[in-house]
Amino acid sequence: MRIGILCSNHIAIPTVQLLMKHHKVVGIGLPETGKEIRNILELITTDSDIKITTIFRATIKSQLIEWLDTVQPDIVLVATFPFKIPVDVLSLPPYGFLNLHFGLLPEMRGPDPVFESIRQQKSTAGATIHIMDSSFDKGPIVKRAEFPLPPHFTYGMLSAKLAHTGAEMALTTLNDIQDLKNVVSSAQDETNSCYYPALSAQQLAIDWTTMSSRDIIAITNSMNPVSRTGTQTSVNGWNIGICYATLVNLSGDTTGYTPGRVLTADPQNGLLIFAKDNFAVRAEIIYTEEGYFPGYILSAFGIQPGMTFGT
């Protein structure tokens, strides 16, 4: 099989490497924003004749047509490519275009299913390969893999697992297509469909008045390490980010405590913050303009029990 690959994110690297071992990868297309991944791919493909092409959003149709004519793939695998493929280009390769979506379809449609799987506190996560059509994430499903999602998983941890899961799925799928000379698929169940759009900066911040302790930990995990400055919040007029947090059961009377109240800020107990559901969030790692620290270090900057975190 002659394989063309369109990608833009490090999560696709294991797929590229595995397909290079078992099939003939004839070309890789990257978006204009893919400078960082390009450096990695150039190292991986140094001893091959694989052509790496930069594709621009404004000229995507003409570029893809030229790219397909040049590399002549039997099929194109898309993995994290950010631009919509023009519909009249999808049928040009003999076996069309397949999308490796790093989320379960149809439940996890949208631009970042890794983030949303964690933020939504799903009990399972996984990847889906589907035929690409005129709509985002709606084409017939070719293969789907599902596994338990532990509540402590961060974006980075889930991405690592999905990267290798997706690579194995891609290889198996392409082997099947090569053997059967056909792409076998089934329609998505629209009754289970859900689309998660990209969120605003305000929606990505911690709201102590509305979020439960588990909500706060989930959104913190879902942004680690994508947001280098953590999940945003503030205390005493000072903006900080929480990079990693854990759940703490509380004992004792918390009557009258408001969500966001600092309970402790010391090396023994850490930085404990009261949540609306009467649990505490321990801010294990925080970010400030001064650097990354254990949460309790905020006490050195004057943050003391009784102060209140806000948005």
PyMOL commands that set and color helices and strands:
alter all, ss='L'
color gray80, all
select helices_A, chain A and resi 10-22+35-44+57-71+87-89+113-119+155-180+190-192+213-222+295-301
alter helices_A, ss='H'
color red, helices_A
select strands_A, chain A and resi 2-7+24-31+51-55+75-79+97-101+124-131+141-148+231-235+238-248+262-266+270-274+280-288+291-294+309-310
alter strands_A, ss='S'
color yellow, strands_A
deselect
rebuild
show_as cartoon
